[in-house]
Amino acid sequence: MASDLKNLSVFSTDALPNITHRRFGILVSEWNTEVTEALFEGAYQTLLTHGAKAENIIRGNVPGSYELSLASQWFAQRDDIDAVIALGCVIQGETKHNDYINHAVAQGLTNVSLKTGKPVIFGVLTPNDQQQAIDRAGGKHGNKGDEAAITAIKMLGLQQQVYSKF
């Protein structure tokens, strides 16, 4: 479903795992700060709402979305981090710059997740313009940060299910 038809902050919270003792790394791009700070607040508050402790949420800032992949690898390689949430915003401009950045970040985060076996969540907005970004960072379409946090929680629950003894 296209995000213009869905509120990103509306999702099922049925059967979420206990995350009281889980540790999260949240990486935030400093590019498009108005948007990425709103994404961070959404992710942070959602984690707290669903049981994470503030001291178990570690924030890291990166200059731009391109740097999210390497920073995610650094965080995911830590033994004390259970999941990583990468937040950024790459707005389409007059060139194809955004296509290259978005593809590289998506592929990079996927690679980190596969390499480490930990959830590494793509919380990067790829809008056509500033208004679309605002609409998806706490505006009329909800907050992609909320969705990214819930995705991290659900992936930890699935990981626990897959690796637990029956």
N, C-alpha and C positions, 0 to 999 in steps of 0.2 A: 504494500500500500504506500502510495506517495505521501511524504510527510506533510504536504499541504492539505491532506485529507485526514490527518491523524494528529492528535495531541500527544507529543512525545513524553508527557508526564503522566499519561494514563496507561497503566500496565497491570498485569495480574501480579499480586503479591501472595498468592496461595503457595503454601508449603515452602516458604523461604527458609534457608538454613540458619542456624544460630551463628552469628558472626562476631559474637562478643570478644572472642580471642583471636580473631583474624586481623591481619595487618594489610593495609592498602597503601600503595603509592599512587599519588595523583600528580601527574605532570601537566603543567599548564604553559601553553605558548604565550609569550609576551606580545606577539603580534596580534592586532585587533583586540586590545586589552578590554575594552568595554564588553565585548562579547565573551572572551575567554574567562574573565572574572565572574561573569554571570553563570557560565557553565560550571566553573569550580564551585561556586556557592550551591548550585543545584546538586552536584555530585556529593559534596561534603555533607549537606543537610540530609540528603537521602540516606547516606551511609549511617549517620547518627540516628535518624528516625527508625532504621531497621536493626539497630543494636550495636553498631560499631562504637568503640570508645574513641574519643578525640585523640588520645595519646597513641592510638594505633593507626592513625591516618597521617601519612608523611607526604608533604608537598614538595615538589621540585619545580622550578621554573626553567624554561628553555627559551632561547631568543625567538624562534619561529617554529612552525609546525614541522618543518623538515627535520629538526633536531629531536623530535619526539621518539623516533625509532631507537637511536643510540641511547638516549636517556632511559627509555623503557627497558632496554637490555640491561643497563646498569642496575636499575631497580629490581628487575625480575631475577637477576643473578644473586641477589641478596637472599640468604636463607630465611631472614625474618620478614620477608614480604610474600604475601599469599596471592595478591592480584594487583595489576597495574591498570590505571585508567589514564589514557592519553587524551588530553583536551586541547583542541585548537580550532582555528577558523581560517580557511583559505577562500577568499572571495574572488570570484571570476573577475578578471580585469580585461584590458584591451588586447592582451597577448595570451598565449597558451601556457603561460607560466603555471597557472593553477592546476592544469591537467598533469603536468610533470610532478609537481609537489604532491598532489593528492594520490597519485598512483604510487609514488615512492613511499609515502607514509603508510598507506594501506598495506603494501607489500612488506615493508620493514616491520610493522607491528605484527603482521601475520608470522613472519619469520621468527621474531623474538618469542612469540607464544609457542610456536612449534618447537623451537630450540630448547626452551626452558620448561615446557610442560605446564606453564602457569597461564591463567587468563590474562591477556593483555587486550584491553578494550579500546576500540576505535571510537573515540568521542570527538571526532573532528567534523565540524560543519563545512560543507562545500557549496555554499549558496551562490546565487548569481549576483546578489547585491547586498548592501549593508542592511536594508530593511528585512530581507529574508533571514539574515543572520540574527538580527534582534528578535524576530518572530519565533526563532527556534532556540533562543537563549533566555527563556523566561517570558517571552511574549505570547502572542495568540496561539502559537502551536506548541506551547509548553517549553520544556527545557531538556535539551539533549544530554546535559550533565546528569539529570535525574535518570534518564534512560540508561546511560553508561554505567552508573552506579548499580542500578538494579541488574543489569546484564552481568556485571562482575559478581554480584551476590549469587545470582542464579548459576553462573558457571562454577563457582566454588561448591555449590550444592550438588551439581552434576558430578564434579570431580570426586566429591566425597562419596556419592552413590556408586560411581564406577569402581573406585578403589577400596570400598569397604567390603568386608567379608560378609557373605550372606548367611 
